[in-house]
Amino acid sequence: MKQILCWFDAATEPVNPGGAIGMGVIVNVDGEAKLLHADFVAANPNNTNNVGEYMALEKCIDFLLQEKLDADEITIHGDSQLAIRQMIGEYGMNSGAYIPYAQRCLKKLSSFRRS
């Protein structure tokens, strides 16, 4: 069985909401970096830290699915309490620009085995 570790992070600067989003994703498979992704989204009134975090998480999930790594043991790390707790079902989703991103992530994660 492969050991898969993923990290995602994002920030909106110089203001939140409305700033530019910078994000990064790392996916290691058995200690080897398989995805090192960084991206930038120009300033937009709909940009928020939560949107950025979910964009990064979705990039991670999409890579795992694309590489057919969904049947292995996967650990995903992020510093967004909102995203992590929503994805494991501890927090609900109320409102905000991040909702479409969160819903897509949740749907994609449903295809993974959970333990």
Rosetta blueprint (number, residue, H / E / L):
1 M L
2 K L
3 Q E
4 I E
5 L E
6 C E
7 W E
8 F E
9 D E
10 A E
11 A E
12 T E
13 E E
14 P L
15 V L
16 N L
17 P L
18 G L
19 G L
20 A E
21 I E
22 G E
23 M E
24 G E
25 V E
26 I E
27 V E
28 N E
29 V E
30 D L
31 G L
32 E E
33 A E
34 K E
35 L E
36 L E
37 H E
38 A E
39 D E
40 F E
41 V E
42 A L
43 A L
44 N L
45 P L
46 N L
47 N L
48 T L
49 N H
50 N H
51 V H
52 G H
53 E H
54 Y H
55 M H
56 A H
57 L H
58 E H
59 K H
60 C H
61 I H
62 D H
63 F H
64 L H
65 L H
66 Q H
67 E L
68 K L
69 L L
70 D L
71 A L
72 D L
73 E E
74 I E
75 T E
76 I E
77 H E
78 G E
79 D L
80 S L
81 Q H
82 L H
83 A H
84 I H
85 R H
86 Q H
87 M H
88 I L
89 G L
90 E L
91 Y L
92 G L
93 M L
94 N L
95 S L
96 G L
97 A L
98 Y L
99 I H
100 P H
101 Y H
102 A H
103 Q H
104 R H
105 C H
106 L H
107 K H
108 K H
109 L H
110 S L
111 S L
112 F L
113 R L
114 R L
115 S L
